[in-house]
Amino acid sequence: MAKDSLSEAGLHFDDLNKLRILDPDVSQQTTELKEECREFVEKIDDFQKIVGGLIELVDQLAKETENEKMKAIGARNLLKSIAKQREAQQQQLQALIAEKKMQLERYRIEYEALCKVEAEQNEFIDQFILQK
């Protein structure tokens, strides 16, 4: 009966018969909740560490990807540059071939003219020798 009157006044006895303001059940639930909260905070901390590691890994992969992307762009630009250089070189060689063909044609015409002159001179020499 004394316990009931104390309970109505908001005072309670725990397992060790100490006087408490809180009901022992509420006190035990509070302690359990406190422990669960501590475990939850530890799990959150672990989760944050894992997420932090994941973010670092993703950042590192992003940097590596960006570096590879820049290398690929550089290689593509180099290939375009080489292609343009080859095209320019091909045009120069084609111009040189055309020039050499023209020079060959001039030499052929000059050769034919010299052959004609030689034939005329040989004919003149033959006529000159026959006249003597």
The first five atom37 places (N, CA, C, CB, O) and aatype in JSON, in Angstrom:
{
  "aatype": [12, 0, 11, 3, 15, 10, 15, 6, 0, 7, 10, 8, 13, 3, 3, 10, 2, 11, 10, 1, 9, 10, 3, 14, 3, 19, 15, 5, 5, 16, 16, 6, 10, 11, 6, 6, 4, 1, 6, 13, 19, 6, 11, 9, 3, 3, 13, 5, 11, 9, 19, 7, 7, 10, 9, 6, 10, 19, 3, 5, 10, 0, 11, 6, 16, 6, 2, 6, 11, 12, 11, 0, 9, 7, 0, 1, 2, 10, 10, 11, 15, 9, 0, 11, 5, 1, 6, 0, 5, 5, 5, 5, 10, 5, 0, 10, 9, 0, 6, 11, 11, 12, 5, 10, 6, 1, 18, 1, 9, 6, 18, 6, 0, 10, 4, 11, 19, 6, 0, 6, 5, 2, 6, 13, 9, 3, 5, 13, 9, 10, 5, 11],
  "atom_mask": [
    [1, 1, 1, 1, 1],
    [1, 1, 1, 1, 1],
    [1, 1, 1, 1, 1],
    [1, 1, 1, 1, 1],
    [1, 1, 1, 1, 1],
    [1, 1, 1, 1, 1],
    [1, 1, 1, 1, 1],
    [1, 1, 1, 1, 1],
    [1, 1, 1, 1, 1],
    [1, 1, 1, 0, 1],
    [1, 1, 1, 1, 1],
    [1, 1, 1, 1, 1],
    [1, 1, 1, 1, 1],
    [1, 1, 1, 1, 1],
    [1, 1, 1, 1, 1],
    [1, 1, 1, 1, 1],
    [1, 1, 1, 1, 1],
    [1, 1, 1, 1, 1],
    [1, 1, 1, 1, 1],
    [1, 1, 1, 1, 1],
    [1, 1, 1, 1, 1],
    [1, 1, 1, 1, 1],
    [1, 1, 1, 1, 1],
    [1, 1, 1, 1, 1],
    [1, 1, 1, 1, 1],
    [1, 1, 1, 1, 1],
    [1, 1, 1, 1, 1],
    [1, 1, 1, 1, 1],
    [1, 1, 1, 1, 1],
    [1, 1, 1, 1, 1],
    [1, 1, 1, 1, 1],
    [1, 1, 1, 1, 1],
    [1, 1, 1, 1, 1],
    [1, 1, 1, 1, 1],
    [1, 1, 1, 1, 1],
    [1, 1, 1, 1, 1],
    [1, 1, 1, 1, 1],
    [1, 1, 1, 1, 1],
    [1, 1, 1, 1, 1],
    [1, 1, 1, 1, 1],
    [1, 1, 1, 1, 1],
    [1, 1, 1, 1, 1],
    [1, 1, 1, 1, 1],
    [1, 1, 1, 1, 1],
    [1, 1, 1, 1, 1],
    [1, 1, 1, 1, 1],
    [1, 1, 1, 1, 1],
    [1, 1, 1, 1, 1],
    [1, 1, 1, 1, 1],
    [1, 1, 1, 1, 1],
    [1, 1, 1, 1, 1],
    [1, 1, 1, 0, 1],
    [1, 1, 1, 0, 1],
    [1, 1, 1, 1, 1],
    [1, 1, 1, 1, 1],
    [1, 1, 1, 1, 1],
    [1, 1, 1, 1, 1],
    [1, 1, 1, 1, 1],
    [1, 1, 1, 1, 1],
    [1, 1, 1, 1, 1],
    [1, 1, 1, 1, 1],
    [1, 1, 1, 1, 1],
    [1, 1, 1, 1, 1],
    [1, 1, 1, 1, 1],
    [1, 1, 1, 1, 1],
    [1, 1, 1, 1, 1],
    [1, 1, 1, 1, 1],
    [1, 1, 1, 1, 1],
    [1, 1, 1, 1, 1],
    [1, 1, 1, 1, 1],
    [1, 1, 1, 1, 1],
    [1, 1, 1, 1, 1],
    [1, 1, 1, 1, 1],
    [1, 1, 1, 0, 1],
    [1, 1, 1, 1, 1],
    [1, 1, 1, 1, 1],
    [1, 1, 1, 1, 1],
    [1, 1, 1, 1, 1],
    [1, 1, 1, 1, 1],
    [1, 1, 1, 1, 1],
    [1, 1, 1, 1, 1],
    [1, 1, 1, 1, 1],
    [1, 1, 1, 1, 1],
    [1, 1, 1, 1, 1],
    [1, 1, 1, 1, 1],
    [1, 1, 1, 1, 1],
    [1, 1, 1, 1, 1],
    [1, 1, 1, 1, 1],
    [1, 1, 1, 1, 1],
    [1, 1, 1, 1, 1],
    [1, 1, 1, 1, 1],
    [1, 1, 1, 1, 1],
    [1, 1, 1, 1, 1],
    [1, 1, 1, 1, 1],
    [1, 1, 1, 1, 1],
    [1, 1, 1, 1, 1],
    [1, 1, 1, 1, 1],
    [1, 1, 1, 1, 1],
    [1, 1, 1, 1, 1],
    [1, 1, 1, 1, 1],
    [1, 1, 1, 1, 1],
    [1, 1, 1, 1, 1],
    [1, 1, 1, 1, 1],
    [1, 1, 1, 1, 1],
    [1, 1, 1, 1, 1],
    [1, 1, 1, 1, 1],
    [1, 1, 1, 1, 1],
    [1, 1, 1, 1, 1],
    [1, 1, 1, 1, 1],
    [1, 1, 1, 1, 1],
    [1, 1, 1, 1, 1],
    [1, 1, 1, 1, 1],
    [1, 1, 1, 1, 1],
    [1, 1, 1, 1, 1],
    [1, 1, 1, 1, 1],
    [1, 1, 1, 1, 1],
    [1, 1, 1, 1, 1],
    [1, 1, 1, 1, 1],
    [1, 1, 1, 1, 1],
    [1, 1, 1, 1, 1],
    [1, 1, 1, 1, 1],
    [1, 1, 1, 1, 1],
    [1, 1, 1, 1, 1],
    [1, 1, 1, 1, 1],
    [1, 1, 1, 1, 1],
    [1, 1, 1, 1, 1],
    [1, 1, 1, 1, 1],
    [1, 1, 1, 1, 1],
    [1, 1, 1, 1, 1],
    [1, 1, 1, 1, 1],
    [1, 1, 1, 1, 1],
    [1, 1, 1, 1, 1]
  ],
  "atom_positions": [
    [[0.8, -1.18, 0.0], [0.0, 0.0, 0.0], [0.85, 1.26, 0.0], [-0.91, -0.01, 1.17], [0.52, 2.25, -0.65]],
    [[1.94, 1.2, 0.73], [2.85, 2.33, 0.75], [3.44, 2.54, -0.63], [3.96, 2.13, 1.79], [3.68, 3.66, -1.06]],
    [[3.67, 1.39, -1.34], [4.22, 1.49, -2.7], [3.21, 2.14, -3.62], [4.62, 0.12, -3.24], [3.58, 2.93, -4.49]],
    [[1.94, 1.82, -3.45], [0.9, 2.39, -4.3], [0.78, 3.89, -4.08], [-0.45, 1.71, -4.04], [0.63, 4.66, -5.03]],
    [[0.84, 4.32, -2.83], [0.72, 5.74, -2.55], [1.95, 6.5, -3.06], [0.53, 5.98, -1.04], [1.85, 7.63, -3.54]],
    [[3.12, 5.84, -2.95], [4.33, 6.47, -3.5], [4.26, 6.51, -5.03], [5.6, 5.71, -3.04], [4.7, 7.48, -5.65]],
    [[3.71, 5.45, -5.65], [3.59, 5.41, -7.09], [2.67, 6.5, -7.59], [3.09, 4.05, -7.55], [2.91, 7.11, -8.63]],
    [[1.59, 6.75, -6.82], [0.68, 7.82, -7.21], [1.37, 9.17, -7.1], [-0.58, 7.8, -6.34], [1.03, 10.09, -7.84]],
    [[2.32, 9.3, -6.2], [3.06, 10.55, -6.04], [4.19, 10.66, -7.04], [3.62, 10.66, -4.62], [4.86, 11.69, -7.11]],
    [[4.43, 9.59, -7.83], [5.47, 9.63, -8.85], [6.8, 9.13, -8.35], [0.0, 0.0, 0.0], [7.82, 9.36, -8.99]],
    [[6.81, 8.44, -7.24], [8.03, 7.88, -6.7], [7.96, 6.37, -6.78], [8.28, 8.36, -5.25], [6.9, 5.77, -6.54]],
    [[9.09, 5.75, -7.11], [9.11, 4.3, -7.31], [10.38, 3.72, -6.71], [9.0, 3.96, -8.82], [11.38, 4.42, -6.53]],
    [[10.33, 2.42, -6.42], [11.5, 1.7, -5.95], [12.0, 0.83, -7.08], [11.17, 0.86, -4.68], [11.22, 0.19, -7.78]],
    [[13.35, 0.79, -7.26], [13.91, -0.07, -8.3], [14.23, -1.42, -7.71], [15.17, 0.57, -8.93], [13.84, -1.72, -6.58]],
    [[14.98, -2.27, -8.48], [15.32, -3.62, -8.04], [16.22, -3.61, -6.81], [15.99, -4.39, -9.16], [16.22, -4.56, -6.03]],
    [[16.98, -2.57, -6.63], [17.87, -2.47, -5.48], [17.22, -1.73, -4.32], [19.16, -1.76, -5.88], [17.87, -1.38, -3.33]],
    [[15.92, -1.5, -4.45], [15.13, -0.8, -3.46], [15.6, 0.64, -3.23], [15.15, -1.55, -2.15], [15.56, 1.16, -2.11]],
    [[16.04, 1.25, -4.31], [16.39, 2.66, -4.24], [15.18, 3.45, -4.71], [17.66, 2.99, -5.09], [14.45, 3.02, -5.61]],
    [[14.97, 4.58, -4.12], [13.84, 5.43, -4.46], [14.15, 6.18, -5.75], [13.53, 6.43, -3.31], [15.19, 6.83, -5.88]],
    [[13.24, 6.07, -6.7], [13.43, 6.7, -8.01], [12.2, 7.51, -8.36], [13.7, 5.64, -9.11], [11.09, 7.24, -7.89]],
    [[12.42, 8.52, -9.19], [11.3, 9.34, -9.65], [10.62, 8.64, -10.82], [11.79, 10.75, -10.06], [9.39, 8.71, -10.96]],
    [[11.4, 7.98, -11.66], [10.86, 7.28, -12.82], [10.44, 5.87, -12.45], [11.87, 7.26, -13.95], [11.02, 5.23, -11.57]],
    [[9.43, 5.42, -13.15], [8.99, 4.04, -13.01], [10.13, 3.14, -13.49], [7.67, 3.76, -13.83], [10.75, 3.46, -14.5]],
    [[10.43, 2.04, -12.82], [11.54, 1.16, -13.24], [11.4, 0.67, -14.67], [11.63, -0.03, -12.31], [12.39, 0.54, -15.38]],
    [[10.17, 0.4, -15.12], [9.97, -0.03, -16.5], [10.37, 1.09, -17.47], [8.51, -0.44, -16.74], [11.04, 0.85, -18.47]],
    [[9.94, 2.31, -17.16], [10.28, 3.47, -18.0], [11.78, 3.69, -17.97], [9.54, 4.74, -17.53], [12.39, 3.99, -19.0]],
    [[12.37, 3.54, -16.8], [13.82, 3.7, -16.67], [14.56, 2.66, -17.5], [14.25, 3.6, -15.18], [15.54, 2.97, -18.18]],
    [[14.07, 1.41, -17.46], [14.7, 0.35, -18.23], [14.53, 0.61, -19.73], [14.1, -1.03, -17.86], [15.47, 0.42, -20.51]],
    [[13.34, 1.05, -20.14], [13.1, 1.36, -21.55], [13.99, 2.51, -22.0], [11.62, 1.7, -21.79], [14.52, 2.53, -23.12]],
    [[14.15, 3.48, -21.1], [15.02, 4.63, -21.41], [16.45, 4.17, -21.6], [14.95, 5.7, -20.29], [17.14, 4.62, -22.52]],
    [[16.91, 3.28, -20.74], [18.26, 2.75, -20.84], [18.42, 1.96, -22.15], [18.59, 1.86, -19.62], [19.43, 2.09, -22.84]],
    [[17.42, 1.14, -22.47], [17.47, 0.37, -23.72], [17.49, 1.29, -24.93], [16.28, -0.59, -23.8], [18.23, 1.08, -25.89]],
    [[16.64, 2.35, -24.86], [16.6, 3.31, -25.95], [17.94, 4.03, -26.1], [15.47, 4.33, -25.73], [18.41, 4.27, -27.2]],
    [[18.53, 4.36, -24.95], [19.85, 5.01, -24.97], [20.87, 4.11, -25.63], [20.3, 5.38, -23.54], [21.67, 4.58, -26.43]],
    [[20.86, 2.81, -25.3], [21.8, 1.85, -25.87], [21.54, 1.69, -27.38], [21.67, 0.48, -25.15], [22.48, 1.64, -28.18]],
    [[20.28, 1.6, -27.76], [19.94, 1.49, -29.17], [20.39, 2.73, -29.94], [18.44, 1.28, -29.35], [20.89, 2.63, -31.06]],
    [[20.21, 3.89, -29.31], [20.66, 5.14, -29.95], [22.17, 5.16, -30.13], [20.22, 6.36, -29.12], [22.68, 5.59, -31.16]],
    [[22.89, 4.68, -29.1], [24.34, 4.62, -29.2], [24.75, 3.68, -30.34], [24.96, 4.15, -27.87], [25.63, 4.02, -31.13]],
    [[24.11, 2.51, -30.43], [24.4, 1.57, -31.51], [24.06, 2.18, -32.88], [23.62, 0.26, -31.31], [24.79, 2.01, -33.85]],
    [[22.94, 2.9, -32.91], [22.53, 3.55, -34.17], [23.56, 4.59, -34.58], [21.13, 4.21, -34.01], [23.93, 4.67, -35.75]],
    [[24.03, 5.39, -33.63], [25.05, 6.41, -33.93], [26.33, 5.75, -34.41], [25.34, 7.28, -32.69], [26.97, 6.25, -35.34]],
    [[26.72, 4.63, -33.8], [27.91, 3.9, -34.25], [27.73, 3.4, -35.68], [28.22, 2.73, -33.31], [28.65, 3.5, -36.5]],
    [[26.54, 2.87, -35.97], [26.28, 2.39, -37.33], [26.29, 3.53, -38.33], [24.93, 1.67, -37.38], [26.79, 3.39, -39.45]],
    [[25.74, 4.68, -37.92], [25.76, 5.86, -38.79], [27.2, 6.3, -39.04], [24.94, 7.03, -38.16], [27.56, 6.64, -40.17]],
    [[28.03, 6.29, -37.99], [29.44, 6.65, -38.15], [30.13, 5.68, -39.11], [30.16, 6.64, -36.79], [30.89, 6.11, -39.98]],
    [[29.88, 4.39, -38.96], [30.45, 3.4, -39.87], [29.98, 3.64, -41.31], [30.07, 1.96, -39.42], [30.75, 3.58, -42.26]],
    [[28.69, 3.93, -41.42], [28.12, 4.21, -42.75], [28.79, 5.43, -43.37], [26.6, 4.42, -42.65], [29.11, 5.43, -44.55]],
    [[28.98, 6.47, -42.56], [29.63, 7.68, -43.07], [31.06, 7.4, -43.52], [29.62, 8.78, -42.0], [31.52, 7.94, -44.53]],
    [[31.76, 6.55, -42.77], [33.12, 6.19, -43.17], [33.11, 5.44, -44.49], [33.79, 5.32, -42.08], [33.93, 5.7, -45.37]],
    [[32.17, 4.5, -44.63], [32.07, 3.74, -45.88], [31.73, 4.66, -47.04], [31.01, 2.62, -45.76], [32.33, 4.58, -48.11]],
    [[30.76, 5.56, -46.82], [30.36, 6.49, -47.87], [31.52, 7.43, -48.2], [29.12, 7.31, -47.43], [31.74, 7.75, -49.37]],
    [[32.25, 7.87, -47.18], [33.42, 8.73, -47.43], [34.45, 8.02, -48.29], [0.0, 0.0, 0.0], [35.0, 8.61, -49.22]],
    [[34.7, 6.75, -47.97], [35.64, 5.97, -48.8], [35.13, 5.81, -50.21], [0.0, 0.0, 0.0], [35.91, 5.89, -51.16]],
    [[33.84, 5.58, -50.36], [33.24, 5.45, -51.69], [33.36, 6.75, -52.47], [31.78, 5.04, -51.57], [33.68, 6.74, -53.66]],
    [[33.11, 7.85, -51.8], [33.22, 9.16, -52.47], [34.66, 9.4, -52.91], [32.76, 10.3, -51.53], [34.89, 9.89, -54.02]],
    [[35.63, 9.07, -52.06], [37.03, 9.23, -52.44], [37.37, 8.37, -53.65], [37.95, 8.87, -51.27], [38.06, 8.81, -54.57]],
    [[36.87, 7.14, -53.64], [37.11, 6.23, -54.76], [36.48, 6.76, -56.04], [36.55, 4.84, -54.44], [37.11, 6.73, -57.1]],
    [[35.26, 7.24, -55.94], [34.58, 7.79, -57.12], [35.32, 9.04, -57.62], [33.1, 8.13, -56.79], [35.47, 9.23, -58.82]],
    [[35.78, 9.88, -56.7], [36.55, 11.07, -57.1], [37.83, 10.67, -57.81], [36.88, 11.94, -55.87], [38.2, 11.27, -58.83]],
    [[38.51, 9.66, -57.28], [39.74, 9.19, -57.9], [39.45, 8.64, -59.3], [40.42, 8.11, -57.03], [40.18, 8.93, -60.25]],
    [[38.39, 7.86, -59.42], [38.02, 7.32, -60.73], [37.64, 8.44, -61.69], [36.86, 6.33, -60.6], [37.94, 8.37, -62.88]],
    [[36.97, 9.46, -61.18], [36.6, 10.6, -62.03], [37.85, 11.32, -62.54], [35.71, 11.59, -61.24], [37.91, 11.71, -63.71]],
    [[38.84, 11.48, -61.67], [40.09, 12.13, -62.09], [40.81, 11.28, -63.14], [41.01, 12.36, -60.88], [41.3, 11.8, -64.15]],
    [[40.86, 9.97, -62.9], [41.51, 9.08, -63.87], [40.76, 9.1, -65.19], [41.59, 7.65, -63.32], [41.37, 9.1, -66.26]],
    [[39.44, 9.11, -65.12], [38.63, 9.16, -66.33], [38.89, 10.46, -67.08], [37.14, 9.03, -66.0], [39.0, 10.46, -68.31]],
    [[38.97, 11.56, -66.36], [39.23, 12.86, -66.98], [40.61, 12.87, -67.64], [39.12, 13.99, -65.94], [40.78, 13.4, -68.74]],
    [[41.61, 12.27, -66.96], [42.95, 12.2, -67.54], [42.94, 11.37, -68.82], [43.93, 11.6, -66.54], [43.55, 11.75, -69.82]],
    [[42.26, 10.23, -68.78], [42.19, 9.38, -69.97], [41.43, 10.08, -71.09], [41.51, 8.04, -69.64], [41.77, 9.94, -72.27]],
    [[40.41, 10.83, -70.72], [39.64, 11.59, -71.72], [40.54, 12.62, -72.39], [38.4, 12.29, -71.06], [40.51, 12.79, -73.61]],
    [[41.35, 13.3, -71.59], [42.26, 14.31, -72.16], [43.3, 13.65, -73.06], [42.96, 15.1, -71.03], [43.65, 14.18, -74.11]],
    [[43.79, 12.48, -72.64], [44.74, 11.76, -73.48], [44.09, 11.37, -74.8], [45.27, 10.5, -72.76], [44.71, 11.49, -75.86]],
    [[42.85, 10.91, -74.74], [42.13, 10.5, -75.96], [41.91, 11.7, -76.87], [40.79, 9.84, -75.6], [42.06, 11.58, -78.09]],
    [[41.55, 12.84, -76.3], [41.36, 14.05, -77.11], [42.68, 14.45, -77.75], [40.79, 15.21, -76.25], [42.73, 14.82, -78.92]],
    [[43.76, 14.39, -76.97], [45.08, 14.72, -77.51], [45.48, 13.79, -78.64], [0.0, 0.0, 0.0], [46.01, 14.23, -79.66]],
    [[45.23, 12.5, -78.45], [45.56, 11.52, -79.49], [44.72, 11.76, -80.74], [45.35, 10.08, -78.97], [45.23, 11.68, -81.86]],
    [[43.44, 12.06, -80.55], [42.57, 12.34, -81.7], [43.06, 13.58, -82.46], [41.11, 12.53, -81.23], [43.11, 13.58, -83.69]],
    [[43.41, 14.62, -81.72], [43.92, 15.84, -82.36], [45.22, 15.57, -83.09], [44.12, 16.96, -81.33], [45.46, 16.09, -84.18]],
    [[46.07, 14.74, -82.48], [47.34, 14.38, -83.13], [47.08, 13.63, -84.42], [48.21, 13.53, -82.19], [47.72, 13.9, -85.43]],
    [[46.13, 12.7, -84.4], [45.8, 11.95, -85.62], [45.25, 12.87, -86.7], [44.79, 10.85, -85.31], [45.58, 12.72, -87.87]],
    [[44.41, 13.82, -86.3], [43.9, 14.78, -87.28], [45.04, 15.6, -87.86], [42.84, 15.72, -86.63], [45.08, 15.85, -89.07]],
    [[45.97, 16.0, -87.01], [47.11, 16.79, -87.45], [47.97, 15.98, -88.41], [47.95, 17.26, -86.25], [48.4, 16.49, -89.45]],
    [[48.22, 14.72, -88.07], [49.02, 13.86, -88.94], [48.32, 13.66, -90.27], [49.29, 12.5, -88.27], [48.96, 13.67, -91.32]],
    [[47.01, 13.48, -90.24], [46.25, 13.3, -91.48], [46.36, 14.54, -92.36], [44.76, 12.99, -91.17], [46.53, 14.43, -93.57]],
    [[46.27, 15.72, -91.75], [46.4, 16.96, -92.52], [47.81, 17.09, -93.08], [46.06, 18.18, -91.64], [47.99, 17.53, -94.22]],
    [[48.81, 16.72, -92.28], [50.19, 16.79, -92.76], [50.39, 15.84, -93.94], [51.17, 16.44, -91.63], [51.04, 16.21, -94.92]],
    [[49.85, 14.65, -93.85], [49.97, 13.69, -94.94], [49.26, 14.19, -96.19], [49.41, 12.32, -94.53], [49.76, 14.03, -97.3]],
    [[48.11, 14.8, -96.0], [47.38, 15.34, -97.14], [48.19, 16.45, -97.8], [45.99, 15.87, -96.7], [48.29, 16.51, -99.03]],
    [[48.77, 17.32, -96.99], [49.59, 18.41, -97.53], [50.82, 17.83, -98.23], [50.01, 19.4, -96.41], [51.2, 18.3, -99.3]],
    [[51.43, 16.83, -97.62], [52.6, 16.19, -98.23], [52.22, 15.52, -99.54], [53.22, 15.17, -97.26], [52.97, 15.59, -100.51]],
    [[51.06, 14.89, -99.58], [50.6, 14.24, -100.8], [50.38, 15.28, -101.9], [49.29, 13.45, -100.54], [50.75, 15.04, -103.05]],
    [[49.81, 16.41, -101.56], [49.6, 17.47, -102.55], [50.94, 18.0, -103.05], [48.78, 18.62, -101.94], [51.1, 18.27, -104.25]],
    [[51.92, 18.15, -102.15], [53.24, 18.61, -102.57], [53.88, 17.6, -103.52], [54.16, 18.83, -101.34], [54.47, 17.97, -104.54]],
    [[53.76, 16.31, -103.18], [54.34, 15.28, -104.05], [53.64, 15.23, -105.4], [54.26, 13.91, -103.37], [54.29, 15.04, -106.42]],
    [[52.33, 15.41, -105.42], [51.6, 15.43, -106.7], [52.03, 16.64, -107.54], [50.08, 15.47, -106.45], [52.17, 16.53, -108.75]],
    [[52.25, 17.78, -106.89], [52.73, 18.96, -107.61], [54.13, 18.7, -108.16], [52.72, 20.2, -106.69], [54.44, 19.09, -109.28]],
    [[54.97, 18.04, -107.36], [56.32, 17.72, -107.8], [56.28, 16.75, -108.98], [57.14, 17.12, -106.65], [57.05, 16.88, -109.93]],
    [[55.37, 15.75, -108.92], [55.23, 14.81, -110.03], [54.81, 15.54, -111.29], [54.21, 13.7, -109.69], [55.34, 15.28, -112.37]],
    [[53.85, 16.44, -111.18], [53.39, 17.2, -112.34], [54.53, 18.04, -112.92], [52.2, 18.11, -111.96], [54.7, 18.12, -114.14]],
    [[55.32, 18.64, -112.03], [56.46, 19.45, -112.48], [57.49, 18.58, -113.21], [57.13, 20.15, -111.27], [58.01, 18.95, -114.26]],
    [[57.77, 17.4, -112.62], [58.74, 16.49, -113.25], [58.22, 15.97, -114.59], [59.06, 15.31, -112.31], [59.01, 15.77, -115.51]],
    [[56.92, 15.74, -114.71], [56.34, 15.31, -115.99], [56.51, 16.39, -117.04], [54.86, 14.95, -115.83], [56.83, 16.11, -118.2]],
    [[56.29, 17.64, -116.62], [56.47, 18.74, -117.56], [57.94, 18.85, -117.98], [55.99, 20.08, -116.94], [58.25, 19.06, -119.16]],
    [[58.83, 18.69, -117.02], [60.26, 18.74, -117.32], [60.63, 17.59, -118.25], [61.09, 18.69, -116.03], [61.42, 17.78, -119.18]],
    [[60.09, 16.4, -118.02], [60.34, 15.25, -118.88], [59.86, 15.53, -120.3], [59.65, 13.99, -118.32], [60.54, 15.22, -121.28]],
    [[58.69, 16.12, -120.4], [58.16, 16.45, -121.73], [59.06, 17.48, -122.43], [56.71, 17.01, -121.62], [59.29, 17.36, -123.64]],
    [[59.56, 18.48, -121.7], [60.49, 19.47, -122.3], [61.77, 18.77, -122.77], [60.84, 20.59, -121.27], [62.28, 19.04, -123.86]],
    [[62.29, 17.86, -121.91], [63.51, 17.14, -122.28], [63.27, 16.26, -123.5], [64.02, 16.29, -121.1], [64.13, 16.15, -124.37]],
    [[62.08, 15.62, -123.57], [61.77, 14.77, -124.72], [61.72, 15.61, -126.0], [60.42, 14.05, -124.5], [62.25, 15.21, -127.03]],
    [[61.07, 16.78, -125.92], [60.99, 17.65, -127.09], [62.39, 18.14, -127.48], [60.06, 18.86, -126.81], [62.73, 18.18, -128.66]],
    [[63.19, 18.51, -126.47], [64.56, 18.97, -126.74], [65.38, 17.85, -127.36], [65.23, 19.48, -125.45], [66.16, 18.07, -128.28]],
    [[65.2, 16.61, -126.82], [65.92, 15.45, -127.38], [65.55, 15.23, -128.83], [65.63, 14.19, -126.56], [66.41, 15.0, -129.68]],
    [[64.26, 15.29, -129.12], [63.82, 15.11, -130.51], [64.41, 16.19, -131.42], [62.28, 15.12, -130.6], [64.81, 15.93, -132.55]],
    [[64.44, 17.43, -130.88], [65.0, 18.53, -131.68], [66.49, 18.31, -131.9], [64.76, 19.9, -130.98], [67.01, 18.54, -132.99]],
    [[67.19, 17.85, -130.85], [68.64, 17.6, -131.0], [68.89, 16.42, -131.95], [69.28, 17.31, -129.63], [69.84, 16.45, -132.73]],
    [[68.03, 15.4, -131.88], [68.17, 14.27, -132.81], [67.99, 14.75, -134.25], [67.15, 13.15, -132.47], [68.71, 14.32, -135.15]],
    [[67.05, 15.63, -134.45], [66.8, 16.18, -135.79], [68.0, 16.99, -136.26], [65.52, 17.06, -135.8], [68.42, 16.89, -137.41]],
    [[68.56, 17.81, -135.33], [69.74, 18.61, -135.68], [70.9, 17.68, -136.0], [70.12, 19.57, -134.53], [71.64, 17.91, -136.96]],
    [[71.06, 16.62, -135.17], [72.15, 15.67, -135.41], [71.98, 15.0, -136.77], [72.2, 14.61, -134.28], [72.95, 14.82, -137.51]],
    [[70.76, 14.63, -137.08], [70.51, 13.99, -138.37], [70.83, 14.95, -139.51], [69.05, 13.51, -138.47], [71.41, 14.55, -140.52]],
    [[70.46, 16.2, -139.35], [70.75, 17.2, -140.38], [72.25, 17.4, -140.53], [70.07, 18.55, -140.05], [72.77, 17.51, -141.64]],
    [[72.95, 17.45, -139.38], [74.4, 17.66, -139.44], [75.09, 16.44, -140.05], [74.96, 17.94, -138.04], [76.02, 16.58, -140.85]],
    [[74.62, 15.22, -139.67], [75.21, 14.03, -140.28], [74.96, 14.02, -141.79], [74.62, 12.75, -139.63], [75.83, 13.63, -142.56]],
    [[73.79, 14.44, -142.2], [73.47, 14.51, -143.64], [74.36, 15.54, -144.32], [71.98, 14.86, -143.85], [74.85, 15.32, -145.43]],
    [[74.57, 16.69, -143.63], [75.43, 17.72, -144.19], [76.86, 17.21, -144.32], [75.39, 18.99, -143.32], [77.54, 17.47, -145.32]],
    [[77.33, 16.47, -143.27], [78.69, 15.92, -143.31], [78.82, 14.91, -144.44], [79.05, 15.27, -141.95], [79.8, 14.91, -145.17]],
    [[77.82, 14.07, -144.56], [77.85, 13.06, -145.63], [77.87, 13.75, -147.0], [76.63, 12.11, -145.52], [78.59, 13.3, -147.89]],
    [[77.12, 14.79, -147.19], [77.1, 15.51, -148.46], [78.43, 16.22, -148.69], [75.95, 16.52, -148.5], [78.93, 16.28, -149.81]],
    [[78.99, 16.74, -147.62], [80.25, 17.45, -147.74], [81.38, 16.48, -148.13], [80.58, 18.16, -146.42], [82.24, 16.81, -148.95]],
    [[81.35, 15.28, -147.53], [82.38, 14.28, -147.84], [82.2, 13.79, -149.27], [82.32, 13.08, -146.84], [83.19, 13.55, -149.96]],
    [[81.0, 13.64, -149.73], [80.73, 13.18, -151.08], [81.16, 14.23, -152.11], [79.24, 12.85, -151.24], [81.53, 13.86, -153.23]],
    [[81.12, 15.45, -151.77], [81.49, 16.5, -152.7], [82.99, 16.58, -152.87], [80.95, 17.83, -152.22], [83.45, 17.12, -153.88]],
    [[83.74, 16.1, -152.0], [85.18, 16.18, -152.11], [85.71, 15.14, -152.95], [85.82, 16.14, -150.82], [86.92, 15.06, -153.15]]
  ]
}
